[in-house]
Amino acid sequence: IGPAGPLVQALGLRVLCLARCVHMSDAGLLPLAHLTSLSSLDLTGCVAVSDVGIMVLARLPALALLELAWCLKVSNAGLRALAMLPRLAHLSISGCPLVSEAGVRGLTAVSSLRSIDLTYLGTHRTAVTDATLAALATHLDLTHVALGGSSDVGASTLRVSDTGLMALAEACPHLKAVTLLGLRDVTDAGVVALAASLTALTALVVRSCGPGVTRGCIGAVAAAVTRHVQRGADDRGDHHASGGSYGLQELNLLYNPFLELLDEDVARLCALPPKASAARPLYALQHSVRGVSNGGGLYNLGLGGFLASQLPPLPPPGAGLGALVGAAGG
């Protein structure tokens, strides 16, 4: 992609997706500096874009949403330039291997940030810790946060525990969506702190976390959903006047190997108050600055998951149903 200054100036673009343009370099971003109306830019997987290109983007006064996921050449220096963007509300730096803890902490200077995706950082170094998370929560009025990554790759660099989650819950009362992936040090206490304290929470994802996440968190999560929905129903007139949402609408607890749910846990979650309005597609964090729908109650629930090593051996062909039940321990 070469220079095309006059063309992009004439377009008056507001939303631009260049995701996976793997051959586009920093030079390809130079014409974008003139797009003063550009509010959304997706550079996911643009592996040739470096800090120099990000510094060009820092000249965009209307930019509110910026996707830099898997931009392999973007480092702390590029993130520092983002402080010049007065309206930046959502940022994804998922999978950027050159970003360190200092770079993440430096995002506290982007005072307009409300939504941040920090997943799949720290494969080679620690990028997010409890202290970093507390600093972000203290300086930014966050509404959407995504943390963690693979529990296998770089697991020793994922340094977020219940302490960080509790700081997040205390300092960011307007949090609407939290995603936790592969965090080995998170336990029921951290999940309960989020579910019980955050009355604005509408989406909670806890996937592939460590042995501390068990069925002990289910009661608090279910109680929080019911309590928040009931409160929203009592205040519905004021609530709808403000255009907000109440109660968990999406709960994803998939692939937690120590979350051994019983029948009553599933029944309790499935019996939670339904959402008042029609269901919509699963909420995506990358579009979080657009907001969520009105109404309350759980309508999207993900439970279970399995490890192949835990499956019982299959009976020989023709063994019948009794042999299958016996192999499953039933």
C-alpha positions in Angstrom: 0.0 0.0 0.0 1.7 3.2 -1.1 1.0 6.9 -0.5 -2.5 8.0 -1.5 -2.8 11.4 0.2 -5.3 13.2 -2.0 -7.5 10.1 -2.2 -7.9 9.5 1.5 -8.4 13.3 2.1 -11.3 13.3 -0.3 -13.0 10.3 1.3 -13.8 11.9 4.6 -13.5 8.5 6.3 -14.8 7.8 9.8 -14.2 4.1 10.0 -11.2 2.3 8.4 -10.3 -1.4 8.7 -6.8 -2.4 7.5 -6.7 -5.6 9.5 -4.1 -8.2 8.3 -2.5 -5.9 5.7 0.7 -7.6 6.5 2.7 -5.8 3.8 1.6 -2.3 4.8 4.4 -0.3 6.5 4.6 2.9 8.4 4.8 4.8 5.1 1.3 3.4 4.3 -0.1 5.2 7.3 1.3 8.6 6.5 -1.8 9.7 4.4 -4.0 8.9 7.3 -2.7 11.8 9.3 -5.0 14.1 7.2 -8.2 12.2 8.2 -9.4 14.5 10.8 -12.8 12.8 11.0 -11.5 9.3 11.5 -12.9 7.8 14.6 -12.2 4.0 14.3 -9.1 2.3 12.9 -8.4 -1.4 12.9 -4.7 -2.4 12.3 -5.0 -5.9 13.7 -2.2 -8.1 12.4 -0.4 -5.3 10.6 3.0 -6.9 11.5 5.1 -4.4 9.5 3.7 -1.3 11.4 6.1 0.0 14.0 6.2 2.8 16.6 6.8 5.3 13.9 3.5 4.6 12.3 1.7 4.8 15.7 3.2 8.3 16.2 1.6 9.3 12.9 -1.8 8.2 14.2 -1.3 10.3 17.3 -2.2 13.3 15.0 -5.8 12.1 14.6 -8.0 14.3 16.8 -11.3 12.3 16.4 -9.8 8.8 16.9 -11.9 6.9 19.5 -11.2 3.2 18.7 -7.8 1.8 17.9 -7.1 -1.9 17.3 -3.3 -2.7 17.4 -3.7 -6.4 18.2 -0.8 -8.5 17.0 1.2 -5.6 15.7 4.5 -7.2 16.4 6.7 -4.1 16.0 4.7 -1.8 18.3 6.5 -1.2 21.7 6.3 1.1 24.7 7.5 4.1 22.6 4.5 3.8 20.3 2.1 3.6 23.2 3.5 6.7 24.8 2.4 8.7 21.7 -1.2 7.7 22.3 -1.4 10.2 25.1 -1.8 12.9 22.4 -5.2 11.4 21.3 -7.9 13.4 23.2 -10.8 11.1 22.4 -9.3 7.6 22.4 -11.8 5.4 24.3 -11.0 1.9 23.2 -7.5 0.3 22.7 -6.4 -3.2 22.0 -2.8 -4.2 22.2 -3.5 -7.9 22.5 -0.5 -10.0 21.4 2.0 -7.2 21.1 5.2 -8.9 22.3 7.4 -5.8 22.6 5.0 -4.1 25.1 6.3 -4.4 28.7 4.8 -3.5 32.1 6.2 0.0 31.8 4.3 0.5 28.5 1.0 -0.8 30.0 1.4 1.4 33.0 2.1 4.4 30.8 -1.4 4.1 29.4 -2.6 5.9 32.5 -1.7 9.1 30.6 -4.5 8.4 28.1 -7.2 9.8 30.3 -10.0 9.3 27.9 -9.5 5.4 27.8 -12.6 3.5 28.9 -12.0 0.1 27.2 -8.7 -1.8 27.1 -7.7 -5.3 25.8 -4.5 -6.5 27.4 -4.8 -10.2 26.5 -1.9 -12.3 25.2 0.7 -9.9 26.5 3.8 -11.1 28.4 4.7 -14.1 26.4 8.4 -13.1 26.8 8.1 -10.7 29.7 5.7 -9.7 32.4 3.4 -7.0 31.1 0.4 -6.9 33.5 0.7 -7.3 37.2 -1.6 -6.5 40.2 0.3 -3.2 40.6 -0.1 -2.3 37.0 -3.8 -3.1 37.1 -4.3 -1.0 40.2 -2.6 1.9 38.6 -4.8 1.7 35.5 -7.9 1.4 37.7 -6.9 4.4 39.8 -6.3 6.8 36.9 -8.8 5.6 34.3 -12.6 5.3 34.5 -12.7 1.9 32.8 -15.8 0.2 31.6 -14.3 -2.8 29.7 -11.2 -4.8 30.6 -9.7 -7.9 29.1 -6.7 -9.6 30.7 -4.7 -12.8 30.5 -4.1 -15.2 27.6 -2.9 -18.8 27.2 -2.4 -20.7 30.4 0.3 -22.8 28.6 2.3 -20.1 26.7 3.9 -17.6 29.0 2.0 -18.7 32.0 4.7 -17.6 34.4 4.4 -14.0 33.1 0.7 -13.7 33.9 0.9 -11.9 37.2 -2.7 -10.9 37.9 -4.3 -12.4 41.1 -7.3 -11.7 43.3 -5.5 -8.6 44.7 -5.6 -6.9 41.3 -9.2 -7.8 40.6 -10.3 -6.5 43.9 -8.5 -3.2 43.2 -10.2 -3.1 39.8 -13.6 -3.7 41.4 -13.1 -1.0 44.0 -11.6 1.7 41.8 -13.8 1.2 38.6 -17.4 1.0 39.7 -18.6 1.6 36.1 -17.1 -1.6 34.7 -19.5 -3.3 32.4 -17.4 -6.1 30.9 -14.5 -8.1 32.3 -12.6 -10.9 30.5 -10.1 -13.1 32.3 -8.2 -15.7 30.3 -5.8 -18.3 31.7 -5.0 -16.5 34.9 -3.6 -19.2 37.2 -3.5 -17.1 40.3 -7.2 -16.0 40.2 -9.5 -17.7 42.7 -13.2 -17.7 43.6 -12.5 -14.6 45.8 -11.5 -12.5 42.8 -14.5 -13.6 40.7 -16.9 -13.0 43.6 -15.4 -9.5 44.2 -16.2 -8.6 40.6 -19.7 -10.1 40.5 -20.8 -8.8 43.9 -19.3 -5.3 43.8 -19.8 -4.2 40.2 -23.5 -3.3 39.9 -23.0 -2.1 36.3 -21.4 -5.4 35.1 -23.2 -6.9 32.1 -20.6 -9.4 30.8 -18.2 -11.6 32.7 -15.8 -14.1 31.0 -13.7 -16.4 33.2 -12.0 -19.0 30.9 -9.2 -21.5 31.4 -8.2 -20.2 34.8 -6.4 -22.1 37.6 -7.3 -24.4 40.4 -8.7 -21.6 42.5 -11.8 -21.1 40.3 -14.3 -23.7 41.6 -18.0 -24.0 42.0 -17.6 -21.9 45.1 -18.0 -18.8 43.0 -21.4 -19.9 41.5 -23.5 -18.9 44.5 -22.2 -15.3 44.6 -22.4 -14.9 40.8 -26.0 -16.1 40.8 -26.9 -13.9 43.8 -25.3 -10.9 42.2 -27.3 -11.4 38.9 -30.6 -11.7 40.8 -29.9 -8.8 43.1 -28.8 -6.4 40.3 -31.8 -7.4 38.1 -34.2 -6.9 41.0 -32.7 -3.5 41.7 -32.9 -2.6 38.1 -36.6 -3.6 37.9 -37.3 -1.4 41.0 -35.6 1.6 39.3 -36.7 0.9 35.8 -38.1 4.3 35.1 -35.0 6.2 36.0 -32.8 3.4 34.5 -34.3 3.5 31.0 -34.4 7.2 31.1 -30.6 7.2 31.3 -30.2 4.5 28.6 -28.2 2.1 30.7 -28.3 -1.6 31.5 -28.5 -3.7 34.6 -27.5 -7.1 35.7 -25.3 -9.7 34.1 -26.4 -10.5 30.6 -23.5 -12.7 29.5 -21.6 -15.2 31.7 -18.9 -17.4 30.3 -17.2 -19.9 32.6 -15.9 -22.3 29.9 -12.8 -24.5 30.2 -12.0 -24.0 33.9 -10.7 -27.5 34.8 -11.5 -27.2 38.5 -15.0 -25.8 38.1 -16.8 -29.0 38.7 -20.4 -27.9 38.5 -23.3 -30.0 40.0 -26.8 -30.2 38.8 -28.0 -27.6 41.2 -25.4 -25.1 40.0 -26.5 -25.4 36.4 -30.2 -25.2 37.5 -29.6 -22.1 39.6 -27.8 -20.2 36.8 -30.4 -21.3 34.2 -33.2 -20.1 36.4 -32.0 -16.6 36.7 -34.4 -13.8 35.6 -34.6 -13.6 31.8 -33.7 -10.5 29.8 -36.6 -8.2 29.1 -35.8 -7.3 25.5 -35.0 -9.5 22.5 -31.6 -11.3 22.5 -28.8 -10.0 20.3 -25.5 -11.4 19.1 -22.7 -12.0 21.6 -21.2 -8.7 22.7 -17.7 -8.1 21.2 -15.1 -6.2 23.2 -13.7 -4.6 20.2 -17.0 -2.7 19.6 -17.4 -1.8 23.3 -17.4 1.9 22.8 -20.8 1.5 21.0 -22.4 0.4 24.3 -24.7 -2.4 25.2 -28.4 -2.9 24.9 -31.0 -1.9 27.4 -32.7 -4.4 29.7 -31.4 -6.9 32.2 -31.1 -10.5 33.1 -28.9 -13.3 31.8 -29.4 -14.4 28.2 -26.0 -15.8 27.2 -24.5 -18.5 29.3 -21.4 -20.7 28.7 -20.5 -23.5 31.1 -18.5 -26.7 30.9 -15.7 -27.6 28.6 -13.6 -30.7 28.9 -10.1 -32.1 28.8 -9.6 -35.0 26.4 -7.4 -36.9 28.9 -10.4 -37.1 31.3 -12.7 -38.8 28.8 -13.5 -42.4 29.6 -12.3 -45.0 27.1 -14.9 -46.0 24.5 -16.2 -49.6 24.8 -15.6 -52.0 21.9 -18.0 -52.0 19.0 -21.2 -53.8 19.7 -20.8 -53.7 23.5 -24.2 -52.0 24.0 -25.4 -49.1 26.1 -24.6 -50.8 29.4 -20.9 -50.9 28.6 -20.9 -47.2 27.6 -22.6 -46.2 30.9 -20.1 -48.3 32.8 -17.1 -46.7 31.1 -18.4 -43.3 32.1 -18.7 -44.3 35.7 -22.5 -44.2 35.7 
